[in-house]
Amino acid sequence: SRGHLRFWTEDDGFYNGVSRRVEINGQHVHAEGGGPLTRPDGTRVRVRFTLDLDGDTDRVTVKVTGEGIDYTLTGTVEGRVFVGKLEQPAS
């Protein structure tokens, strides 16, 4: 299954990329993918990421790597978190 990941940090910039692999096990999600990271100065660099989400605690860890880039973001997701397949509306 596939999806999208977006995040922003003041120090690192804005990421908007594709999840190439998503595994859901109960309320736990593991995703991997890649795409462009736009740095605060406007330059772009291609990065890869892994994401682990514990839907029971809303704890998330995102590992980002690329040319000259290697860091990990951790924290909790605020707001609504949905883990699972979206239902298609009845026609």
C-alpha positions as protocol buffer text, in pm:
chain_id: "A"
residue {
  index: 1
  type: SER
  ca { x: 0 y: 0 z: 0 }
}
residue {
  index: 2
  type: ARG
  ca { x: 116 y: 359 z: -60 }
}
residue {
  index: 3
  type: GLY
  ca { x: 53 y: 702 z: 82 }
}
residue {
  index: 4
  type: HIS
  ca { x: 198 y: 1048 z: 136 }
}
residue {
  index: 5
  type: LEU
  ca { x: 400 y: 1205 z: 416 }
}
residue {
  index: 6
  type: ARG
  ca { x: 432 y: 1576 z: 486 }
}
residue {
  index: 7
  type: PHE
  ca { x: 615 y: 1746 z: 768 }
}
residue {
  index: 8
  type: TRP
  ca { x: 777 y: 2079 z: 847 }
}
residue {
  index: 9
  type: THR
  ca { x: 1037 y: 2185 z: 1100 }
}
residue {
  index: 10
  type: GLU
  ca { x: 1180 y: 2533 z: 1143 }
}
residue {
  index: 11
  type: ASP
  ca { x: 1540 y: 2407 z: 1123 }
}
residue {
  index: 12
  type: ASP
  ca { x: 1504 y: 2147 z: 846 }
}
residue {
  index: 13
  type: GLY
  ca { x: 1232 y: 2280 z: 617 }
}
residue {
  index: 14
  type: PHE
  ca { x: 934 y: 2120 z: 444 }
}
residue {
  index: 15
  type: TYR
  ca { x: 906 y: 1760 z: 325 }
}
residue {
  index: 16
  type: ASN
  ca { x: 637 y: 1638 z: 87 }
}
residue {
  index: 17
  type: GLY
  ca { x: 698 y: 1288 z: -45 }
}
residue {
  index: 18
  type: VAL
  ca { x: 557 y: 949 z: -126 }
}
residue {
  index: 19
  type: SER
  ca { x: 537 y: 643 z: 96 }
}
residue {
  index: 20
  type: ARG
  ca { x: 649 y: 353 z: -122 }
}
residue {
  index: 21
  type: ARG
  ca { x: 583 y: 90 z: 143 }
}
residue {
  index: 22
  type: VAL
  ca { x: 328 y: 102 z: 425 }
}
residue {
  index: 23
  type: GLU
  ca { x: 273 y: -178 z: 675 }
}
residue {
  index: 24
  type: ILE
  ca { x: -16 y: -165 z: 921 }
}
residue {
  index: 25
  type: ASN
  ca { x: -25 y: -402 z: 1216 }
}
residue {
  index: 26
  type: GLY
  ca { x: -319 y: -317 z: 1441 }
}
residue {
  index: 27
  type: GLN
  ca { x: -264 y: 43 z: 1551 }
}
residue {
  index: 28
  type: HIS
  ca { x: 105 y: 42 z: 1451 }
}
residue {
  index: 29
  type: VAL
  ca { x: 231 y: 178 z: 1119 }
}
residue {
  index: 30
  type: HIS
  ca { x: 570 y: 146 z: 950 }
}
residue {
  index: 31
  type: ALA
  ca { x: 625 y: 343 z: 628 }
}
residue {
  index: 32
  type: GLU
  ca { x: 922 y: 398 z: 397 }
}
residue {
  index: 33
  type: GLY
  ca { x: 962 y: 633 z: 104 }
}
residue {
  index: 34
  type: GLY
  ca { x: 1134 y: 935 z: -39 }
}
residue {
  index: 35
  type: GLY
  ca { x: 1098 y: 1270 z: -204 }
}
residue {
  index: 36
  type: PRO
  ca { x: 1209 y: 1632 z: -193 }
}
residue {
  index: 37
  type: LEU
  ca { x: 1300 y: 1822 z: 122 }
}
residue {
  index: 38
  type: THR
  ca { x: 1284 y: 2200 z: 71 }
}
residue {
  index: 39
  type: ARG
  ca { x: 1527 y: 2363 z: 312 }
}
residue {
  index: 40
  type: PRO
  ca { x: 1448 y: 2696 z: 480 }
}
residue {
  index: 41
  type: ASP
  ca { x: 1682 y: 2871 z: 231 }
}
residue {
  index: 42
  type: GLY
  ca { x: 1474 y: 2732 z: -60 }
}
residue {
  index: 43
  type: THR
  ca { x: 1723 y: 2471 z: -182 }
}
residue {
  index: 44
  type: ARG
  ca { x: 1590 y: 2121 z: -242 }
}
residue {
  index: 45
  type: VAL
  ca { x: 1749 y: 1787 z: -168 }
}
residue {
  index: 46
  type: ARG
  ca { x: 1621 y: 1436 z: -228 }
}
residue {
  index: 47
  type: VAL
  ca { x: 1580 y: 1234 z: 92 }
}
residue {
  index: 48
  type: ARG
  ca { x: 1453 y: 897 z: 209 }
}
residue {
  index: 49
  type: PHE
  ca { x: 1254 y: 838 z: 524 }
}
residue {
  index: 50
  type: THR
  ca { x: 1127 y: 568 z: 754 }
}
residue {
  index: 51
  type: LEU
  ca { x: 832 y: 637 z: 983 }
}
residue {
  index: 52
  type: ASP
  ca { x: 704 y: 441 z: 1279 }
}
residue {
  index: 53
  type: LEU
  ca { x: 373 y: 536 z: 1443 }
}
residue {
  index: 54
  type: ASP
  ca { x: 226 y: 378 z: 1754 }
}
residue {
  index: 55
  type: GLY
  ca { x: -146 y: 450 z: 1718 }
}
residue {
  index: 56
  type: ASP
  ca { x: -211 y: 351 z: 2079 }
}
residue {
  index: 57
  type: THR
  ca { x: 12 y: 630 z: 2217 }
}
residue {
  index: 58
  type: ASP
  ca { x: 28 y: 861 z: 1908 }
}
residue {
  index: 59
  type: ARG
  ca { x: 409 y: 841 z: 1937 }
}
residue {
  index: 60
  type: VAL
  ca { x: 587 y: 889 z: 1603 }
}
residue {
  index: 61
  type: THR
  ca { x: 950 y: 858 z: 1492 }
}
residue {
  index: 62
  type: VAL
  ca { x: 1068 y: 974 z: 1148 }
}
residue {
  index: 63
  type: LYS
  ca { x: 1425 y: 898 z: 1033 }
}
residue {
  index: 64
  type: VAL
  ca { x: 1541 y: 1116 z: 740 }
}
residue {
  index: 65
  type: THR
  ca { x: 1856 y: 1050 z: 533 }
}
residue {
  index: 66
  type: GLY
  ca { x: 2001 y: 1204 z: 219 }
}
residue {
  index: 67
  type: GLU
  ca { x: 2318 y: 1367 z: 88 }
}
residue {
  index: 68
  type: GLY
  ca { x: 2459 y: 1543 z: 394 }
}
residue {
  index: 69
  type: ILE
  ca { x: 2136 y: 1476 z: 588 }
}
residue {
  index: 70
  type: ASP
  ca { x: 2086 y: 1226 z: 868 }
}
residue {
  index: 71
  type: TYR
  ca { x: 1848 y: 1305 z: 1153 }
}
residue {
  index: 72
  type: THR
  ca { x: 1555 y: 1167 z: 1348 }
}
residue {
  index: 73
  type: LEU
  ca { x: 1236 y: 1346 z: 1451 }
}
residue {
  index: 74
  type: THR
  ca { x: 1038 y: 1209 z: 1746 }
}
residue {
  index: 75
  type: GLY
  ca { x: 726 y: 1323 z: 1921 }
}
residue {
  index: 76
  type: THR
  ca { x: 354 y: 1272 z: 1938 }
}
residue {
  index: 77
  type: VAL
  ca { x: 91 y: 1333 z: 1675 }
}
residue {
  index: 78
  type: GLU
  ca { x: -165 y: 1594 z: 1775 }
}
residue {
  index: 79
  type: GLY
  ca { x: -513 y: 1591 z: 1636 }
}
residue {
  index: 80
  type: ARG
  ca { x: -691 y: 1310 z: 1460 }
}
residue {
  index: 81
  type: VAL
  ca { x: -500 y: 992 z: 1377 }
}
residue {
  index: 82
  type: PHE
  ca { x: -662 y: 722 z: 1166 }
}
residue {
  index: 83
  type: VAL
  ca { x: -489 y: 390 z: 1104 }
}
residue {
  index: 84
  type: GLY
  ca { x: -647 y: 160 z: 847 }
}
residue {
  index: 85
  type: LYS
  ca { x: -808 y: 158 z: 505 }
}
residue {
  index: 86
  type: LEU
  ca { x: -1050 y: 436 z: 424 }
}
residue {
  index: 87
  type: GLU
  ca { x: -1399 y: 320 z: 338 }
}
residue {
  index: 88
  type: GLN
  ca { x: -1523 y: 409 z: -9 }
}
residue {
  index: 89
  type: PRO
  ca { x: -1851 y: 603 z: -1 }
}
residue {
  index: 90
  type: ALA
  ca { x: -2156 y: 408 z: -118 }
}
residue {
  index: 91
  type: SER
  ca { x: -2272 y: 511 z: -464 }
}
